[in-house]
């Protein structure tokens, strides 16, 4: 299904009936990553899943977005679809967006899965890459080298950047820089919704220490750790994941949102 939000065509799916659940995927993923979760939840809930602008079958945002813009987009999507009192589940970038949204809007329950939102600690290798790129950019601004600037800088980006960065368009690269460097810890104490944190023990993208910090900062939060699971904990341990998720949502099953 398609809907246009602020001029951006957005792909989404909806299935089931009952209280509204909204699924928000991670960076470089799409709504399809939640296929088995949506199927399971649809037995008791009305479940919406969408492709964020810049991913899947949705169009790119008109300009580079930050977390605020993605959270505002979620609000516009919720309003356009008539979603009320939602339960929101977000993985990685989707969790980051959900944190920002839930800090300012009423949410029935929040599920954060290997969520981004804590500004990553940078190693010395990261700063070497950044300053190497900046030095090259400055050097290539000289008159004799300007002709080759974009071509050479693109090669630098492909070699120095992560696969998440180098595999997307220039606009989404700028977007990634904005969202990755956002520190959402000041927003976490503002979240009023009961919050479940599900984390992979072996997550290296958003380490377990991030989950423990969120558990401390979000007032009504609990953390469940999946052993031997990575950043994609719900894919690594689908059975355990669904047991924990359904237990958390048990009291909401069978409820019908007012329309």
Steps between C-alpha positions, in 0.01 A plus 500: 500500500614857432436833666663839444633677809639852454555430131681169558339178370503250787455124478319330788302192593220443750358172629293360785257670737508630855719761662736681265865395478753688287827333392802721417796334327873565522753663267534335157205274585132517405160395626574151365750443780203479738309240296475226763440754780213661312350160424518396865366827643218520244319219682426741787572851369459729202859527382646771277849476350655763275807571292669812635569771239826404332453125549311211346237615253450847650643811337792694642438803719527831313806608702731322748298417812595471863326315782254787554383478140457123516302533824282769344443270201383222735254745653368594156464132407312424822268795437440414134412136574283584801718296736407556866683426823765296316735236625828575320777250434825630355822324404831691483426823306130429549560489874687829486205659321254343744690646798481849355131463417399347834676778693241750371192289418278254685589138424323203655813285517848517352723212389860587415700224331879549484411866479721786392479824696817507708771693316770245415844522659755561226834324469817673382458321164170681446662840550787405266242423229307823563804728494649321200179570310489864613863553400435351156189716457699814586787405268266426210353850525820637346442636146701233317325213676136614506418313179576169670351587840173305493647190338788477745286580804254228403790251494608622844145451630479146366831405665469690827128472570308205642292278275186665642638835384650409163201295381247787503452815293685826580181643651458199728870514590441851632191372679701219660758745634223706659316211665805304616649800677177585685505446876150405616582434864345834612166385354492160668385620847202669331355170376191412704401177326584158646810402303647160414864490389607185313871468429740258341777403738757522218376820339797705379306768307303618804672318787322355800640784711267733302204286602604508865532880485152530344359278774633748756385814316148396391276515809293183446736274306616141523779328308493148353830364365508229233805278541732452201296748293637791297362839395228306320391323817144443379635318193760302695256389770149527352327257737640656818434847361132431433448340843640811672307738273164326540543483876559877512192566285273242665279753678437685170375201304137507400471875557339707226611857448215752499426628148 
